């Protein structure tokens, strides 16, 4: 499931990268190179290097929500949940309709045990994109966990 989500995120990013490149031609080569590297590192599960490359991407364009989402995705895999929350919050400030940012932030809140905030973020992701099955599943798992149902113990966000 994790690999599918990362692959979908990468496809979305590549599709939007070319629009990005058209809009900002003066540094698109550098941004696209770091974007490509960040996504390759994510797909290879090389999260440390994905973070490093994403840092460069954010230096090039600190006003792109997508750049923070990419770094947050890598940080999530490194269990840096506070940093994930910081990056996804910044992404949401830049783009209130970024379902991926809400989903990832919800996952970080869930891993930290803050199920009410997690549910709120997953619901926000679903309002933006009702087809995010992961958010629906996570809400169910979090609610079972809150209700102390034993079946929730084997589920993970």
C-alpha atoms as one frame of an Amber mdcrd trajectory, in Angstrom:
protein
   0.000   0.000   0.000   2.824   2.414   0.917   4.510   1.809  -2.455   1.240
   2.477  -4.318   0.717   5.770  -2.494   4.268   6.887  -3.202   3.923   5.888
  -6.870   0.653   7.816  -7.225   2.202  10.845  -5.525   5.186  10.644  -7.873
   2.933  10.416 -10.939   0.964  13.448  -9.745   4.166  15.387  -9.131   5.626
  14.578 -12.540   2.366  15.557 -14.237   2.439  18.913 -12.465   6.194  19.408
 -12.818   5.909  20.179 -16.485   3.283  22.844 -15.805   5.625  24.221 -13.145
   8.507  24.279 -15.634   6.461  26.216 -18.173   5.537  28.831 -15.596   9.029
  29.496 -14.238  11.538  29.009 -17.068  14.450  30.874 -15.438  15.134  28.096
 -12.918  13.003  25.223 -14.060  16.028  23.090 -14.941  17.290  23.174 -11.335
  13.855  22.706  -9.821  13.021  19.816 -12.127  16.335  18.139 -11.428  15.765
  18.247  -7.659  12.137  17.233  -8.114  13.205  14.244 -10.187  15.876  13.272
  -7.653  13.517  13.637  -4.708  10.946  11.394  -6.344  13.528   8.814  -7.408
  14.823   8.651  -3.835  11.260   8.231  -2.540  10.592   5.386  -4.969  13.865
   3.728  -3.955  12.967   4.108  -0.258  16.091   6.252   0.204  14.370   8.693
   2.516  17.451  10.495   3.856  18.482  11.504   0.354  14.877  12.361  -0.534
  14.907  14.838   2.352  18.243  16.309   1.269  17.068  16.737  -2.306  13.733
  18.154  -1.134  15.608  20.701   0.966  17.255  21.946  -2.219  13.901  22.045
  -3.975  12.408  24.132  -1.155  15.353  26.544  -1.343  14.609  27.014  -5.054
  10.872  27.483  -4.549   9.725  27.945  -0.952   6.227  28.885  -2.122   5.320
  25.524  -3.627   3.122  23.350  -1.427   4.187  20.333  -3.444   7.804  20.716
  -2.338   6.824  20.513   1.331   4.570  17.514   0.694   7.419  15.615  -0.964
   9.750  16.283   1.963   6.990  15.429   4.459   6.450  12.076   2.737  10.120
  11.192   3.190  10.186  12.493   6.772   7.151  10.360   7.585   9.060   7.231
   6.595  11.877   8.360   8.890   9.369   8.686  11.771  10.031  12.421  12.080
   6.382  13.121  12.819   6.784  16.623  14.290   8.700  17.701  11.179   6.034
  16.074   9.000   3.371  18.122  10.764   5.404  21.308  10.287   5.951  20.682
   6.565   2.382  19.645   5.825   1.036  22.616   7.776   3.185  24.876   5.583
   1.910  23.087   2.474  -1.677  23.636   3.628  -0.968  27.332   4.248   0.243
  27.566   0.656  -2.573  25.438  -0.806  -5.728  24.837   1.243  -6.874  22.243
  -1.324  -3.861  19.968  -0.999  -5.444  16.638  -0.086  -2.056  14.906   0.112
  -0.871  17.371   2.769  -3.969  16.724   4.892  -3.604  12.960   4.440   0.075
  12.875   5.407  -0.430  15.256   8.327  -3.304  13.084   9.530  -1.052  10.038
   9.324   1.588  11.815  11.423  -0.994  12.821  14.038  -2.236   9.223  14.055
   1.247   7.851  14.629   1.658  10.290  17.515  -1.609   9.052  19.017  -3.512
  12.317  18.452  -6.488  10.594  16.866  -8.886  13.549  16.971  -6.522  15.757
  14.958  -5.770  12.833  12.667  -9.457  12.234  11.980  -9.977  15.947  11.333
  -7.153  15.969   8.761  -8.341  12.799   7.063 -11.854  14.236   6.842 -10.408
  17.402   5.267  -8.546  15.248   2.726 -11.790  13.450   1.898 -13.677  16.737
   1.467 -11.083  17.740  -1.132 -10.876  14.307  -2.752 -13.571  11.798  -1.753
 -11.701   8.980  -3.521  -8.841   8.734  -1.009  -9.495   5.243   0.349  -6.558
   5.465   2.735  -8.172   8.393   4.581 -11.469   6.523   4.962  -9.663   3.427
   6.222  -7.574   5.450   8.664 -10.659   7.146  10.092 -12.198   3.731  10.749
  -9.009   2.459  12.385  -8.669   5.573  14.546 -12.280   5.366  15.700 -11.824
   1.687  16.633  -8.664   2.619  18.511 -10.450   5.396  20.373 -13.193   2.944
  21.303 -10.540   0.436  22.487 -11.657  -2.326  20.192  -9.061  -5.123  20.073
  -9.350  -5.464  16.286  -7.722  -2.038  15.840  -4.415  -3.163  17.321  -3.268
  -4.911  14.151  -4.028  -1.963  11.859  -1.468   0.711  11.031  -1.704   4.110
   9.422
